[in-house]
């Protein structure tokens, strides 16, 4: 048997396995997924409103994709971590479309497993309203606020982030093949979450998305706490973070910051993520897309570090204005004049 024939048979077998797995594990819930996403005709109001917000979100995604094609941008990593993510899968997949494994953590309850089928029709409407409220929220600014996410996901009917994640992923053309509960167990604490097995129908590839609820108080990232062991085992790692409230500035979260960066090979962020001092030119190729003017003192957030090196990088690069909003620069200007994407690639 020729090598070419063997390869063809392997690909066909793999595709059949994906379809078989979907049939066994997710076929019962697929109509629910499509109902949440507004892809079915069962709720015309929900469908129409989701269509409106996702027309905006899809335009933003397409703009980002086309923009990056014109840049020296090559995130060749298998696993990407998104700290303080909320439910922002659209930006994550726009900047890291080819990864195999996506790991996110935020403050929202996982909400898995869900009990949608046991809800009354009135309660189901509340779930869908919460999903489209968050969809509208993201479409309007290209980031979530913690207050809005908490307001919606804390509703007992929605009961966490899971339905929103699923709705957004389905809207992005991803099939939900399987789902399972995840836990990271440390000394005296358990971090709960879930993993979704996905198949991207456009890129024709299998991938997984894992979400954990993780609240960082400042002493995480040390041996024995579960997080240290979980993140230490990851290799060929990329990081994505935006609208992160400068939580990695200063030294309060030094241990978890160092842990996440330990195996990082490619980092994409706005200026509220990791300070540029962690990416010295001797070890990292540093790029800036768009323009950095200043950091923002947000009410209740960490005071950002002064970063003259980042300002100098922006001035020397003198890049054009981003065609999409990214980070907190949109707050003060209501346009993209102060939006910047920072890209750090390990040499």
N, C-alpha and C positions, 0 to 999 in steps of 0.2 A: 504493500500500500504506500502511495507517495506521501511525502510530507505535506504537500498542499491539500490532499484529500483528508488526511488526518486532522489538519487545522480546521477545515470546513466542518467536519463531523463534530469536532469539539465545540465550535461556536454554536452549531445548531443544538447540540446537547445542552449547552449552558443556557441558551435562550428558553429551551423547553423546561429546564429546571426552574427558571425564574417564573415562568407562567404557571407551572405546577404548584410552586410555593404560594403564589398569590391565590390560586384557586383554593388551596387547603386552608389558608390562615386568614385571608382578608375578604373573601368574596361576600360574606354575610354583612360586613360593615361598610363595604364600598358605597352602597347607596347613601349611608349616613355621611360618609366623607364628602360625597358630591353635594349633599344637601347643605352641609356646613359651608362648603366653598361657593355655593350659589351656582353650581354647574348643572343642577337638575331643574325641571320645570315645576316642582312641587310647591315652590314658594316664589311667585313672580316678583314680589316686592323685594325680597332678599336678593334674588338673582340680578335684578336691574341695578340695585344699589351697589352690589359687589362688582358688577360690570363697570360701573362708573369709576370707582376707586381703582380698580385693577387696570383700567385703561391708562390712568395716570402712572401707576406703579410700573406697568409694562413699558411705557415710554421711557421712564427713568432707567429701568434695567437695560433697555436697548441702547440708550444714550451712553451709559457706562461701558457697555460691551464694545460699542464702536469706538469710543474714546480710547480705551485701553489697547485696541488694535494698532493705534498710531503711536504707542509709547513702547519703550524698551521695558517690557513687563512680562516676566516669566516665573510665575509661582509654581515651581516644579516640586511640590511636596504632596505626600499622600494623606496626611492628617492635618486638619486645621482646628485650632482652639479659638473660641470667641468668648472672652470674658465679658461679663456685664451685658449680655446680649439682648435680654428681653426676648422678643419673638421676631427679631429682625433677620429672617432667613433670606429675604430678597437681596439685601446688600451683600451678605456673606457669599451667596452663590454667584452673584455678579462678579465679585473680585476673585473668587476661588472656584471656578466652574468644574475643574477637572479632578478634584480630590476624591478619595475613596471614603474618607471618614471625617465627619463633622461633629465636633464636641462643643456644646454651648453651655454656659451657666449664667443664671440670673436670679432675681429675687422672687419670681412668681412661683406659686405652687405648681407642681407638675400636672396635677389633675388627671392622672392615669392610675387605674383604668377609669373610663367615664361610664356614666349610667344614663345615657341619653334616651335609650329605649324605654326607661321606666318613668320618664317625665311626662307631665300633662302637655297638651298642645300649647297652652299659655306659657308654660315653662320653657318649652322648646323655642318659642318665639324670642324669649329673653336671651337664650344662648346665641341664636343667630344675630340678634341685635348687637350683642356684645362683640361678636366677631366682626361685623361690618363697622361698628364704631371704631375698633382698633385699626381696621383696614383704612378707613377714612383718615384716621389720625396719622398713620404712617405716610399716606399719599400726600398729605398737606405739607410735610416738613422733611421727610426722608429720615426721620428717627422717632423713637417713642420717648415719651416722658414716663418716669416711674409712676407718677401720680395717676396718669390715665390707665396704665397697665394694671395697677393695683385696683383701681376703681372697677374695672371690668372683670378681671380674673378672680377677684374675691367674691363675686356674686355666687351664691350657692348653686344656682342653676348651671353656670359655666364651670365653676369648681376647678379653676386652674387653667394652665396654658395649653394643654394637649389639643383641645378642639381648634384653637386658633392656629397652632402649628400645622395641624393636618389640613385645615382649610387653605392656608397660604401655600403649602407645598403642592396641594392638588391644583391650585390656580397656576402654579409654575410648571405644570405638566408632569409632575412626578407621581408615579403610582406607589401606593402604600402596600407593600408586600406582606409585612409582618410588623408586630409591635410587642414589646416586652418591658417589664419593669426593671429598672436598674437601681443599684445601691452602691455607695462608697461608705464603708464602715471604718471608723476610726475609734480612738479612745474616747468613749462616752458620747459619741455623736454619730449619726447616720445621715448621709446626704442622699435624698431620694430623687429619682428621675425616671426616664424611659428612653428606649432606643427604638427608632423606626428604621426598618429595612425598606429601601426605596429603589425604584428603577426610573431613571430619567428617560422619558420617551423621546426627547429631542436629541440628547447626546448619546443615547443607546448605551447607558452604563449603569451598573449597580452601585449603590452607595448606602451608607448608614448615617443617621443623624441621632445624636444622643444629647439629651438635655438634663441638667441637674439644677435643683434649687440649692444655691450656695451663697450664704451671707458671710462676707469676710469681715471679721472684727479686728484682725491685725496679727493674730498669732498662728495663722494657718501656714502650711507649707513646710512643716518640720517632720522628721521621721516618726512614724507611728500614728500620724493623724489621719491616715487614709488618703488624703489629697496628695501627700508627698509620694506615696507609693503609686498611686494611679497615674499622676502626670509624669513621674520619673520614668515610667516604662514606655512612654511614647517616643517614637523616633521619626525622623524625616518630617518635622513639625513646622507648620506655618501658624501665624497668629493674625487674627483680625480683631480690631476693636475700634469703636467710635462712640462719641457721646458718652464717655466713660467717667465724667465728673472728676477727672484728674485723680482718681483713686490710687493710681500707682505713682503719683508725685509724692515727694517727701519720703520718710522712712517707716511709716506706720505699717505698711504692708510689704516690707522688704523681702521677707522669706518667701511668700507666695509669688511675688514679682520675679525673684531670682529663679524660683522653681520653673515658672512658665517659660522664662527666657533661656533656661539651661540647654534645652535641645532644639531651640528655635533656629530655623535656617532662613525664614522669610517672614517679614512682618509688614502688615498693611494697617494703617491707623490714621486717625486725625490727631491733632495736637493735644488732645485730652487723654491720650493713652500713655505709653511709656516715654519718659523724657529722652531727648536725643542723646544725652550723655551716656546712655547705655549702648550706643551704637557708634563706637569710635571708628574713624575713617580707616585705620589700619586693618580692621577686621570686617567692616561692613561697607558695601556699596550703598550710598544714601541718595535717594531721589525725592523730589517734591513735585507733585502735580498740583497746579493751581497756585495760590498765593497765601502765605502766612503773614498776618499783620500783628496779631497779639492773641493772648489767651484771655479767657473770660472768667471773671469772678462771679460764680453762680451762688445764689443764696443757698446756704446749708451745705455746700460742696467743699471739697478740699481746696485750699488756696493754691493755684498753680505755680509751679516753679518759673522763675524768669529764665528764658531760653534764648539768649542773644545768638547762640550758635545756629539755632533754627531760623531766626530772622536773617542772619547772614546767608544761610543756604538758600532761602527764598529769594533774597535780593540778587545773589549771584546767578541763580537759575533763571530768574525773570520770566517765569512761565506765564502763559495766557490764563485768563480766568476760566475756572472749571465750568463746563456746560450743565452741571447738576449740583445741587446742594450737598454738602458733606460736612457734618460736625456742627459745632456751635457758631461758626462764623455767620451762619444764616440768621442768628438771633438779633444781632445789632444792626444788620444792613438790610435784611429781608430780600437779599439777592445773594449771588455767589461770589462777590468780590473778595470775601475773606474765607472762602472754603479752600481747604488744602488736603490732599491725600499724601501721606508720608509713606514711602516704600523703602524698606531696609532689607538688603539681601546679603547673606553671609558670604564672604569671599572664600 
